[in-house]
């Protein structure tokens, strides 16, 4: 079975949350310190975080029919040396190789799509 999830995020929405709450908001509710640090290493911090956020939302949409109560914290977004995003999962019932993710940015938006392949 194959399932997809897609999400689009307005970059300034993420930027406002980051300016208001800093890393505490991200680490408590969205992701990890490693994701936060990765975004800070990029020229456009808010754009990178918005892409990661969209990827996590896409993940929830792609796996929600197969996994009970998926959450943003179930997966961490990493990037290969070439910049290609990929997930690492902390869920026992999910193998990270079952997930493919693509992230893109354009002007004021970030978008991500996730492909989930289950047995």
N, C-alpha and C positions, 0 to 999 in steps of 0.2 A: 504494500500500500504506500502511496506517495501523497504527501500533504504539503501545502505551501502556506506561508504567512508573509504578509507584506505590511509595512508601516512607513508613514511619512511624518516627519517632525519639523516644525518651524524652529530653525536654529536659535532665533532670539528668545524663544520660550525657555530653552535649556540654559541659555546664557543668563537670563534673569534669575532663574532658580540658583545657578551657581554663584552669582554675585550676592544674592540674598543669604544663602545658606552655606556656601563654600563646600568643602569636601565632606563635611558631616552629612549633609543631605544625600549626596551621592552614595557614600559608603553605607549609610544606614538603610536606605530605601531602594537603591537602584543597583549598584554594582560593587566593585572592589577598588582598593587603593591602587592596584596595578593598572586598572583601566584609567583611573584618574591621572596617574603619573604618565601613562602613555599619551593621553590627550594633552597634557602639559608639555610634552616634548615636541609637539607639533606647532606649526606656525599659527593655525587657527584652532585654538583650544575648544571653543564652543562648537565648532563644526564637527570636530572629532568626537566629542561627547554626544552630540545629537545623533551621529551615525551609530554609535554604540548603543544608545538608548533605543533607536529604531530597530536595531538588530535584536535586542532583547524582547521588544514588543512583538516583533515578527516571529520570534521563537515561540512565544506563548500561543500565538494564533496557529502556528504550524503543528504544535504537539498537543493542543488542548483536547482533541478527540481521543488521544492515546494515553495520555499521562494525567493522573489525578492531580488537580491543583498545581499546575505549572506556575512558576514565579520567576520574576526578573533575576533573582539570585541563584537560580538553578544552573545558569550558565555564565561563564566568563568569556569575554571577547578578547582574543589575542590577535596578533598580526605577525605573519611570517616576515623574514628579512626583506622580502620583496614588497611587503605592504598588504598582502592578501589576508583578509580577516578569517578567523576560524574560531569555533567554540571549544571550550573545555567544560565538561559537565561534572557536577558534584552529586548527580542522582545515580543511584544504583540501577535503576530501570531504564537508563538511557545511555547508549553508547555514542560518544561524540562523533564517531565516524558516520553515524546515521544522519548527521546534520551538515548542510552546506549553507553558507551565508555569503551574500554580496551586499556591499554598502556603497552608496553613491551620494555626492553632494552637488548641489547646483544653487548658486546664489543664496537664497534665504531658506532653503530646505535641505534636509538629509532624508534619504530613503534607504530601506533595507528590505531584502527578500530572503526568506529561509526556505530551504527544501528539506523535508524530513522524510526519510525512507525507512519504513518499518517492515518487519517480517509479516 
